[in-house]
Structures are given as structure tokens and as C-alpha cells.
Amino acid sequence: MSNYETKLWAIADKLRGNMDANEFKNYMLGFIFYRYLSEKLEMTLNDLLSEDELTFQEAYKDEDLKEDLEDEGIEKLGYFIQPKYLFSSVVKEIKKGNEILECLSNAFQEINDSTTNQRSQDDFSNLFEDVDLNSSKLGSSNSQRNKLISDILLDISDIDFELEKDNSDILGDAYEYLISQFASSAGKKAGEFYTPQEVSTILARIVTLNKTRIKNVYDPTCGSGSLLLRVSKEADVSEFYGQELNQTTYNLARMNMLLHGVKYDHFNIKQGDSLENDRHKELKFDAVVANPPFSAKWSSDKSFINDERFSGYGKLAPKSKADYAFVQHMIHHLNEQGTLAVVLPHGVLFRGAAEGTIREYLIKELNYLDAVIGLPKNIFYGTSIPTCILVFKKCREEDDNILFIDASEHYEKVKNQNKLRSEDIEKIVNTYAERKEEDKYSHVATLEEIKENDYNLNIPRYVDTFEEEEPIDLDELVDELEKIEKEIQEVDDKIIEYCKELGIRPPVIRMD
């Protein structure tokens, strides 16, 4: 663990006793984000004023410059903060011994208000609504709450995130570290929005294979946005699109984008249920990645049979399992030359009824399924079930095959969690890229082979991982049993002998 990570988790410990991880993450991540916005604005405007040998704080005292500075902040960054509400100004007030809750609340409100009627409004609106400065969990009195928050802000101010350095990833990495730690310590409640980095890496590398640049990437259940950002580590991404149902996590995703240097006009994250209310209806994407909630419920309303996302398949995904509804939704949004990679529970490979009908249509009629990758169990926070990655492409040829990879036994155990190692990730990605067969690991199946299996994709049908046991020598086994029998008899005889010496009745030791 790096020095800044140790410091961050020590700060989190101050909140940990007051509330669960799903709540105190809102404060930690919110305060770090506030510091980022403050310092980013201050650096940007200081740089703009450098030729005049003025700082933002000095220039803002000039009434003639105020409006121009506000316009510059909005134009370049999408928001504005008065100098008195900057993170550095609040820290100065803390060091003077002054109360800062009202000032902090005003700062959050000003960031929100500065974007009203601006192009950046959707990306900044209500970002701090989950940072409740009046929560009784922070203290029973105003002074107690003020002290706790002041201590946390001072601790955060002591960490050097090296924002002044170009392309510094320290703050973004710190954010990712905290998100993963909250997910790890809280299980499903806080982990439901987080895809482990190892799995994200596999998805990202698959959808960017042989590409250095992609126009856009989309995640219909984007959570904290980590999976979208992971794709940008594998290729240059011009635009990020996502949708997230949970309001708090939606706020987190927008913060995460901005913290990683994605400009407000280069991402489009919407709030809502992507199945019931698709907020990117007309758009198509070069890359689609997702880790949808496993076997979630959805309405499966009959009206969806006329929805172009689901029409043509013959049946809708069942109400109790939306897995294939998400697949259909993502395929609808996939460009003709794009790649889709999605994490799903193993049930999608073999469940029948409506899901079987949809699965057969995807393979037989559309020929979109490109690969099935089995992952180890217990690699996701909050669930131990084994999962798989399905890869889809619309540009497959008529005689293309389907690759099956069984990576279920390739991992290391770390505490209570299984973890994919770098060599495990490399093996999966390289096997996919080369579409190669390896005994007990991968198999390239023809479409005819899939048909013969009634479109059941259960991985053991295609990848035989059975290990033959050494043949048993029956004569040797009989000799060993006779030897054991003789030793038991000798022990029994000794026990009877000892009992006689002690003058006690020997127990009924055995029955022949």
C-alpha cells in the first residue's frame, strides 16, 4: 500500500465508527472531489493571470475582473467557485479555529448554482447532495460535527496529489483505491457498483483489441464509472456514455469522470433504469462494456415486444432475470464494427424457456456471439457465485466459430476473496486474441457443434477439464486392507490384556 493510500484509509477510520461504508464513502469521496475542483479552478485561473503577475485570489478583488473570471471558469471547466469558498480558504479558516460548516455548505451550493443554464449543468447538478453536513452521525451537536469534518479536511489537505503535474494519476488512483476499499469492506451493499480492476481490465482489453483509438464507449449500468475509465487506459476514448439507476452512485460516476480529467463535455452519464427508460436511445457505440446486477428483476412488460431493442427475438427475458434484457439492450446500441463484453452469471449459458429462445436467436439467426469465458468463483464483492464474460460482435462471418475459455481454476486466493493474477489476465486475453485451443483450457466450437448441444453454452460441454485418476491396483489395495485389519486386531488384543491386569471387564471393542 502506498503512502497516500495509507493516509486515506486512516482518514476513513475517523468516520468508520459513526456509519457504515456505504455512507462514509460519500463524505470521503465528496471532500476529495471538492478539493480537486477547488485546486483545478485555482490552477487554471492562476495560469491565465500569470502574465499579469496576478493570482486568482488577488484578481477577484477587482470588481472589473470578477465577471470575466467567472466566465473563464465556466468556459474552461464548467463551474466556478469564489475564492472565499475554495478548499484552501476553508482550510485556512479551520486553522484559525473558526467554524466552517456553513462556509462548506455554501461552497457546495455555489458549485451547483454556477452551472445552472450552462452546458455543464447536467454533469454538475446535485453532485454534493449525499454529503449531509447536518447528519447526526457526524456528531450530536454542531460543534462536534464541525470538529470531525474540520479534522478530515485538514488530513486531506496534507496529502500531495501532485495536481500541478501534467498527466498525474495520483488523485484518480486514490479515488479508485477508496472505491475498491469501500466495496471490499462493505460487501454487496457498497460493492454492487464496483467491478474488480482485474475483471475490468479483461473487458477493456477485449473491446479495444487491435485498436489504439475508439470514438465512444458505453456502459448501461455504469456504477462508479470505473469500467468506462478502464477502457480509456487501453485506448484513446473520445466520449464516454453511461447510465446508472442509483442516485448516489450516479453522483459518484460523474465525480470520478471529472477527477480523471475527462472534461464535462466529453462524457454523458445519465440517471435512471436503462431498460425501462433508455436515456441514449438513438446512439450507437464502438465499445460496450457492463457488469449488470446479476439476475435482477425487471418489468418484462408486454409492450417491450414492440421495442426495437427486444423485438425479433420472439420472447422477452423473464421478470425474475433481466440478464438477457441487458444483453439485448447493449446489442441494440452496438456499432456494426464494435465489440461488446459483459459479465453475467453462469445461468445465462444454459437456462431454458424464454432465455433459451433468446440465446438460440443470438447464435443461430444473428450469429453475434463471439466468445464465452468462464471466470473463477468468489472474485466479486458481495457474491461468491462463478461468473462468465460473453463477447458479442455484429461483424462476424457466416462460418465463424465460438471460442470457449475455462479460466475458473486460474487465480490466487487473497484472504476471503479470489483474485485474478496478471498472468491469468494475459492468458485469457491472448487466448481470445489468437482464438487458440489448449487442452483443458479452451476450445473453438463450430456453430454446428453449438447446434448439436441445443444451443446450451455450459462450458464443460466444450472444454473438458476432467483429470483422470491413476488406476487402482486392486491386489495392492487388498494387501493394504489385510495389513490394517491385522494391526487393529493387535491393538484390540492389547486392550483386553490391559483390562485383565487392572481387573476390569474388557469393553466390547468390535463386532465381527
MOBELFEN-V551429 format. One record per residue. N is the residue number from 1. D_CENTER is the distance of its C-alpha to the mean C-alpha in Angstrom with 2 decimals. Layout:
n: (N | N)
d_center: (D_CENTER | D_CENTER)
//
This chain:
n: (1 | 2 | 3 | 4 | 5 | 6 | 7 | 8 | 9 | 10 | 11 | 12 | 13 | 14 | 15 | 16 | 17 | 18 | 19 | 20 | 21 | 22 | 23 | 24 | 25 | 26 | 27 | 28 | 29 | 30 | 31 | 32 | 33 | 34 | 35 | 36 | 37 | 38 | 39 | 40 | 41 | 42 | 43 | 44 | 45 | 46 | 47 | 48 | 49 | 50 | 51 | 52 | 53 | 54 | 55 | 56 | 57 | 58 | 59 | 60 | 61 | 62 | 63 | 64 | 65 | 66 | 67 | 68 | 69 | 70 | 71 | 72 | 73 | 74 | 75 | 76 | 77 | 78 | 79 | 80 | 81 | 82 | 83 | 84 | 85 | 86 | 87 | 88 | 89 | 90 | 91 | 92 | 93 | 94 | 95 | 96 | 97 | 98 | 99 | 100 | 101 | 102 | 103 | 104 | 105 | 106 | 107 | 108 | 109 | 110 | 111 | 112 | 113 | 114 | 115 | 116 | 117 | 118 | 119 | 120 | 121 | 122 | 123 | 124 | 125 | 126 | 127 | 128 | 129 | 130 | 131 | 132 | 133 | 134 | 135 | 136 | 137 | 138 | 139 | 140 | 141 | 142 | 143 | 144 | 145 | 146 | 147 | 148 | 149 | 150 | 151 | 152 | 153 | 154 | 155 | 156 | 157 | 158 | 159 | 160 | 161 | 162 | 163 | 164 | 165 | 166 | 167 | 168 | 169 | 170 | 171 | 172 | 173 | 174 | 175 | 176 | 177 | 178 | 179 | 180 | 181 | 182 | 183 | 184 | 185 | 186 | 187 | 188 | 189 | 190 | 191 | 192 | 193 | 194 | 195 | 196 | 197 | 198 | 199 | 200 | 201 | 202 | 203 | 204 | 205 | 206 | 207 | 208 | 209 | 210 | 211 | 212 | 213 | 214 | 215 | 216 | 217 | 218 | 219 | 220 | 221 | 222 | 223 | 224 | 225 | 226 | 227 | 228 | 229 | 230 | 231 | 232 | 233 | 234 | 235 | 236 | 237 | 238 | 239 | 240 | 241 | 242 | 243 | 244 | 245 | 246 | 247 | 248 | 249 | 250 | 251 | 252 | 253 | 254 | 255 | 256 | 257 | 258 | 259 | 260 | 261 | 262 | 263 | 264 | 265 | 266 | 267 | 268 | 269 | 270 | 271 | 272 | 273 | 274 | 275 | 276 | 277 | 278 | 279 | 280 | 281 | 282 | 283 | 284 | 285 | 286 | 287 | 288 | 289 | 290 | 291 | 292 | 293 | 294 | 295 | 296 | 297 | 298 | 299 | 300 | 301 | 302 | 303 | 304 | 305 | 306 | 307 | 308 | 309 | 310 | 311 | 312 | 313 | 314 | 315 | 316 | 317 | 318 | 319 | 320 | 321 | 322 | 323 | 324 | 325 | 326 | 327 | 328 | 329 | 330 | 331 | 332 | 333 | 334 | 335 | 336 | 337 | 338 | 339 | 340 | 341 | 342 | 343 | 344 | 345 | 346 | 347 | 348 | 349 | 350 | 351 | 352 | 353 | 354 | 355 | 356 | 357 | 358 | 359 | 360 | 361 | 362 | 363 | 364 | 365 | 366 | 367 | 368 | 369 | 370 | 371 | 372 | 373 | 374 | 375 | 376 | 377 | 378 | 379 | 380 | 381 | 382 | 383 | 384 | 385 | 386 | 387 | 388 | 389 | 390 | 391 | 392 | 393 | 394 | 395 | 396 | 397 | 398 | 399 | 400 | 401 | 402 | 403 | 404 | 405 | 406 | 407 | 408 | 409 | 410 | 411 | 412 | 413 | 414 | 415 | 416 | 417 | 418 | 419 | 420 | 421 | 422 | 423 | 424 | 425 | 426 | 427 | 428 | 429 | 430 | 431 | 432 | 433 | 434 | 435 | 436 | 437 | 438 | 439 | 440 | 441 | 442 | 443 | 444 | 445 | 446 | 447 | 448 | 449 | 450 | 451 | 452 | 453 | 454 | 455 | 456 | 457 | 458 | 459 | 460 | 461 | 462 | 463 | 464 | 465 | 466 | 467 | 468 | 469 | 470 | 471 | 472 | 473 | 474 | 475 | 476 | 477 | 478 | 479 | 480 | 481 | 482 | 483 | 484 | 485 | 486 | 487 | 488 | 489 | 490 | 491 | 492 | 493 | 494 | 495 | 496 | 497 | 498 | 499 | 500 | 501 | 502 | 503 | 504 | 505 | 506 | 507 | 508 | 509 | 510 | 511 | 512)
d_center: (20.18 | 21.47 | 23.93 | 21.85 | 19.02 | 21.84 | 23.23 | 20.09 | 19.56 | 23.31 | 23.11 | 20.47 | 22.99 | 25.44 | 23.43 | 22.12 | 25.49 | 25.77 | 22.65 | 19.55 | 16.22 | 14.92 | 17.97 | 18.63 | 15.27 | 16.74 | 19.78 | 18.45 | 16.01 | 18.69 | 21.46 | 19.81 | 19.12 | 22.76 | 24.02 | 22.26 | 23.79 | 27.12 | 27.40 | 26.22 | 28.91 | 31.49 | 31.05 | 31.16 | 34.32 | 35.94 | 35.66 | 37.19 | 40.04 | 40.68 | 43.70 | 45.30 | 44.66 | 42.96 | 39.74 | 37.70 | 38.95 | 42.55 | 42.43 | 41.04 | 44.29 | 46.19 | 46.40 | 46.94 | 43.61 | 41.32 | 40.71 | 40.19 | 37.59 | 35.69 | 35.86 | 34.63 | 31.58 | 30.70 | 31.46 | 29.57 | 26.57 | 26.68 | 27.66 | 30.41 | 31.16 | 34.75 | 35.55 | 36.36 | 32.82 | 31.04 | 29.06 | 31.88 | 34.51 | 32.90 | 32.76 | 36.46 | 37.30 | 35.65 | 37.73 | 40.80 | 40.14 | 39.52 | 37.28 | 34.30 | 32.56 | 34.44 | 33.95 | 30.18 | 30.07 | 32.22 | 29.96 | 26.92 | 29.23 | 30.70 | 27.43 | 26.82 | 30.47 | 30.80 | 28.55 | 30.54 | 31.97 | 30.30 | 28.06 | 25.23 | 25.70 | 22.77 | 20.37 | 21.87 | 23.20 | 22.59 | 19.85 | 21.41 | 22.28 | 20.16 | 21.99 | 25.04 | 27.67 | 30.14 | 28.17 | 30.49 | 27.69 | 28.23 | 31.91 | 34.82 | 36.65 | 36.05 | 37.15 | 34.76 | 31.79 | 33.09 | 33.45 | 29.98 | 28.29 | 30.85 | 30.10 | 26.36 | 27.08 | 29.63 | 27.29 | 24.66 | 27.59 | 28.55 | 25.47 | 26.09 | 23.08 | 25.50 | 24.86 | 28.28 | 27.33 | 26.35 | 22.96 | 22.07 | 18.38 | 19.00 | 17.90 | 14.66 | 14.02 | 15.17 | 12.77 | 9.73 | 11.77 | 12.44 | 9.03 | 8.32 | 11.93 | 11.87 | 9.31 | 11.54 | 14.71 | 14.25 | 12.93 | 11.85 | 13.27 | 10.87 | 8.06 | 7.94 | 5.68 | 2.93 | 2.31 | 5.49 | 7.09 | 9.77 | 8.36 | 6.92 | 10.47 | 12.21 | 11.07 | 11.90 | 15.12 | 16.22 | 16.13 | 17.85 | 20.28 | 23.67 | 22.64 | 22.80 | 22.33 | 20.82 | 21.86 | 18.69 | 15.18 | 13.86 | 10.88 | 12.57 | 9.79 | 7.90 | 6.73 | 6.90 | 7.40 | 5.63 | 5.71 | 9.17 | 10.20 | 9.59 | 12.06 | 14.48 | 14.78 | 16.25 | 18.50 | 19.95 | 18.41 | 20.84 | 18.94 | 15.47 | 15.28 | 12.98 | 13.63 | 12.23 | 14.42 | 13.99 | 16.18 | 14.89 | 11.24 | 12.98 | 14.94 | 12.13 | 10.74 | 14.38 | 14.95 | 12.16 | 13.80 | 17.18 | 16.49 | 15.53 | 18.85 | 18.03 | 21.19 | 21.24 | 23.04 | 20.58 | 17.68 | 18.00 | 15.42 | 17.07 | 16.93 | 17.80 | 17.48 | 17.13 | 19.30 | 21.99 | 22.03 | 20.82 | 20.83 | 20.90 | 23.64 | 25.68 | 23.16 | 22.41 | 19.81 | 20.08 | 16.53 | 14.27 | 10.74 | 8.75 | 7.19 | 9.80 | 10.95 | 13.14 | 16.80 | 16.64 | 20.03 | 21.29 | 24.85 | 25.85 | 28.71 | 31.55 | 31.54 | 28.38 | 30.61 | 32.00 | 28.68 | 28.44 | 24.83 | 26.15 | 29.86 | 31.42 | 29.51 | 32.15 | 29.97 | 27.00 | 24.12 | 25.22 | 24.55 | 22.92 | 20.40 | 18.76 | 16.97 | 19.63 | 19.92 | 16.43 | 17.60 | 20.86 | 19.38 | 17.34 | 20.42 | 22.51 | 20.56 | 20.63 | 23.38 | 26.15 | 25.24 | 21.45 | 18.87 | 16.22 | 13.67 | 11.88 | 10.65 | 13.22 | 15.36 | 18.56 | 20.75 | 20.28 | 22.25 | 25.37 | 25.61 | 28.74 | 30.25 | 28.48 | 25.41 | 27.90 | 29.64 | 26.57 | 25.53 | 29.13 | 29.33 | 26.26 | 27.91 | 31.61 | 32.07 | 29.25 | 28.52 | 24.96 | 23.25 | 23.01 | 21.24 | 19.95 | 18.00 | 17.99 | 15.46 | 16.49 | 16.29 | 14.65 | 11.68 | 9.13 | 9.72 | 12.27 | 13.53 | 15.65 | 16.27 | 16.25 | 14.15 | 14.97 | 14.07 | 16.59 | 17.71 | 20.03 | 22.58 | 25.46 | 27.68 | 28.51 | 32.21 | 34.20 | 34.65 | 31.16 | 29.81 | 26.51 | 24.91 | 23.81 | 22.04 | 21.97 | 19.73 | 19.59 | 21.86 | 20.55 | 18.60 | 19.58 | 19.58 | 18.42 | 19.75 | 18.47 | 15.39 | 15.68 | 14.24 | 14.62 | 17.10 | 17.65 | 20.58 | 18.66 | 16.31 | 19.53 | 21.36 | 18.96 | 18.82 | 22.56 | 23.53 | 21.83 | 23.42 | 26.82 | 26.64 | 28.64 | 29.79 | 29.72 | 31.42 | 29.22 | 26.02 | 26.15 | 28.44 | 29.23 | 30.38 | 32.75 | 32.45 | 35.66 | 34.14 | 31.30 | 34.07 | 36.09 | 33.22 | 33.24 | 29.83 | 28.27 | 25.38 | 25.15 | 24.53 | 27.51 | 29.83 | 29.16 | 28.21 | 30.79 | 29.53 | 32.66 | 34.35 | 38.12 | 39.73 | 42.88 | 46.04 | 47.80 | 51.44 | 53.12 | 56.31 | 54.42 | 52.49 | 55.82 | 57.36 | 54.43 | 54.74 | 58.50 | 58.03 | 55.65 | 58.14 | 60.96 | 59.03 | 58.30 | 61.99 | 63.03 | 60.81 | 62.23 | 65.77 | 65.16 | 63.82 | 66.97 | 69.14 | 67.62 | 68.09 | 71.77 | 72.31 | 70.85 | 72.91 | 70.05 | 69.36 | 66.85 | 63.76 | 63.22 | 60.73 | 60.20 | 61.42 | 62.48)
//
